[in-house]
């Protein structure tokens, strides 16, 4: 068995792996929303309620991917136009936000350490889990249906999210050592949205034809 097999359709679309990813991403999503709990309450106390949509970034990214995995595993009737639009939107948002917030969290935690604030086990857990988010987003693009227009609309949503985060002050809370770098972090976040869009476009060029559910998996 060669190392390349782990990047093959046979491995990546095996239902056992897909169920494992579904469980891991589902648990990570739930943990992420709990992680944002205090900031969500803070936002509701000081901002209009609708702004909380823009607060939990990483868990919402993994939520999109978890929904896509569920659709892939359950395979509901996809003949309706509404379903197709919903699925394409979920796919585009999943990939772009996984890549963006996966990279973002890794960089923020690394910056914290580089500025002299020691990293604990939670920091390393966040680095590992968010790096995995970015990787899985790029790995599974080739089995998705969304195209360039959907990716562009997802980019628009991310830029709106960035504008809300840094325009009205509901960005993810940062360690104190990074508070004086907020302007740089805001610029980096906007740039990362655009970079994630182009990374998704590049990954789309490696599509192998069809989606993950178009062929029977190697094992049920």
Secondary structure, 3 states (H helix, E strand, C coil): CCHHHHHCHHHHCCHHHHHHHHHHHHHHHHHHHHHCHHHHHHHHHHCCHHHHHHCCHHHHHHHHHHHHHHHHHHCCCCCCHHHHHHHHHHHHHHHHHHHHHHHHHHHHHHHHHHCCCCCCHHHHHHHHHHHHHHHHHHHHHHHCCCCHHHHHHHHHHHHHHHHHHHHCCCCCCCCHHHHHHHHHHHHHHHHHHHHHHHHHHHHHCCCCCCCHHHCCCCCC
